[in-house]
Amino acid sequence: MKLNQLVQLGVISSLACFLSVGTVKALTPSARISNSPVTNAHSKALIAQKQQIIAASGTFVKAEQPTSGTAQIVTENGQQYLVLDSSFQTSNQGPDLHVLLDSSEKPPAKYQNLSSYVNLGKLQKFKGTQRYPIPTAINLSNFKSAVIWCRMANATFGYAPLRSGSSGSY
């Protein structure tokens, strides 16, 4: 009798498992996603994270070396970043290139006053999209340009005068 009960229990378990799998397969992927409150909340959070507010932007111009593309200061989830766009490009002749925010619209060719800028870090690559976090203690209203600077040669390769941007998001 015990063997008979075990067989019945096995059949019932298999049937229950089969029915639940069949039900899940019957739902379309979009029905499974849109009917899930967890997924909806997660999707809304992802959309909110992708929104960036453009605070300022400018186009790079040549100083010591050809530099082109656009720099933007964006705010994303309360953190500000300097973003160089996909068309950004500068010379690969600098051994120690850094990204700066400068207090003047047209930075000097060589820096004498080391307190007129904020160094956001080493340039990540000579061309293409990249972004640099801006420390929260920085008052952006004090800075008027983004600069590509060779620290070793103390040479400004290029700069982008920054203008206040629209408050749109992308």
C-alpha positions in Angstrom: 0.0 0.0 0.0 2.8 2.4 0.7 4.3 1.8 -2.7 0.9 2.6 -4.3 0.7 5.9 -2.3 4.2 6.9 -3.4 3.4 6.2 -7.1 0.2 8.3 -6.7 2.1 11.1 -5.0 4.8 11.0 -7.8 2.1 11.1 -10.5 0.3 14.1 -8.8 3.7 16.0 -8.4 4.6 15.4 -12.0 1.1 16.5 -13.1 1.3 19.7 -11.0 4.7 20.5 -12.4 3.6 19.9 -15.9 0.5 22.1 -15.5 2.5 25.0 -14.0 5.1 24.8 -16.8 2.3 24.7 -19.4 0.7 27.8 -17.8 4.0 29.8 -17.9 4.5 28.8 -21.5 1.0 29.9 -22.4 1.8 33.5 -21.2 3.5 35.6 -23.8 6.8 37.2 -22.8 5.2 40.7 -22.8 2.3 39.5 -20.7 4.7 38.1 -18.1 6.7 41.3 -18.0 3.8 43.8 -18.0 1.9 41.9 -15.4 4.7 41.8 -12.9 4.7 44.7 -10.4 8.3 44.0 -9.6 9.3 44.3 -13.3 7.3 47.4 -13.8 8.9 49.1 -10.8 12.4 48.0 -12.0 11.7 49.3 -15.6 10.6 52.7 -14.2 13.7 52.9 -12.1 15.9 52.1 -15.1 14.2 54.8 -17.2 14.6 57.3 -14.4 18.3 56.4 -14.1 18.9 57.0 -17.8 17.6 60.6 -17.7 20.3 63.1 -17.8 19.9 66.8 -17.4 22.4 68.9 -19.5 23.7 71.8 -17.4 26.2 73.1 -19.9 27.9 72.2 -23.1 30.5 73.4 -25.5 32.5 72.5 -28.6 36.2 71.9 -28.4 38.6 74.2 -30.3 42.3 73.7 -31.0 45.0 75.2 -28.7 48.4 73.4 -29.0 47.0 70.3 -30.8 43.9 69.6 -32.9 41.0 68.8 -30.5 37.3 68.4 -31.6 34.0 67.2 -30.3 31.6 68.3 -27.6 31.9 68.5 -23.8 28.7 68.4 -21.7 28.1 68.7 -18.0 25.2 66.5 -17.1 23.4 65.6 -13.9 22.4 62.0 -13.5 20.8 60.8 -10.2 22.2 63.8 -8.4 25.8 63.2 -9.6 27.4 65.6 -12.1 29.7 64.4 -14.9 31.7 65.9 -17.6 30.9 63.9 -20.7 33.0 63.9 -23.9 30.8 62.8 -26.9 31.5 60.2 -29.5 33.0 62.8 -31.9 35.6 63.8 -29.3 39.2 63.5 -30.6 42.5 65.0 -29.6 46.2 64.3 -30.5 47.9 61.2 -29.2 51.1 63.1 -28.9 50.6 64.0 -25.2 52.2 61.6 -22.7 50.2 62.8 -19.7 46.9 64.2 -20.8 44.3 65.3 -18.2 40.8 66.7 -18.3 40.3 69.9 -16.4 37.5 72.4 -15.7 38.9 75.9 -15.9 37.6 79.2 -14.4 38.1 81.1 -17.7 36.3 80.7 -21.0 39.7 80.6 -22.8 42.2 78.8 -20.6 45.9 79.7 -20.8 48.3 77.9 -23.2 50.5 77.2 -20.1 49.2 77.2 -16.5 50.9 79.6 -14.1 48.0 79.6 -11.6 47.4 76.1 -10.4 44.3 77.2 -8.5 42.3 78.3 -11.5 41.3 74.8 -12.5 40.0 71.4 -11.2 41.7 68.3 -12.5 39.0 65.6 -13.2 41.7 62.9 -13.9 43.7 61.4 -16.7 42.2 61.4 -20.2 40.8 57.9 -20.7 41.3 57.7 -24.4 42.2 60.0 -27.3 38.9 59.7 -29.1 35.3 58.7 -28.4 32.8 58.9 -25.6 34.0 59.1 -22.0 32.8 60.6 -18.8 34.4 62.0 -15.6 32.6 62.4 -12.3 32.7 66.0 -10.9 33.3 66.2 -7.1 30.1 67.4 -5.3 32.1 70.1 -3.6 32.7 71.8 -6.9 30.6 74.9 -7.6 30.2 74.7 -11.4 29.2 78.3 -11.7 33.0 79.1 -11.1 34.1 77.1 -14.2 33.7 78.3 -17.8 35.5 75.7 -19.9 36.5 72.0 -20.2 40.2 71.5 -21.1 42.5 68.8 -22.4 45.9 69.5 -20.9 49.2 67.8 -21.0 50.6 68.0 -17.5 54.1 67.0 -18.4 54.5 69.7 -21.0 52.2 72.2 -19.3 50.4 72.6 -22.6 46.7 73.1 -23.3 45.8 70.8 -26.2 42.3 72.0 -26.7 39.3 73.5 -24.8 35.5 73.8 -24.9 33.9 77.0 -23.7 30.9 75.9 -21.7 27.5 77.6 -22.1 24.5 76.9 -19.9 22.4 74.1 -21.5 18.8 73.4 -21.7 17.2 71.5 -18.9 16.1 68.8 -21.3 16.9 65.1 -20.8 18.0 62.5 -23.3 
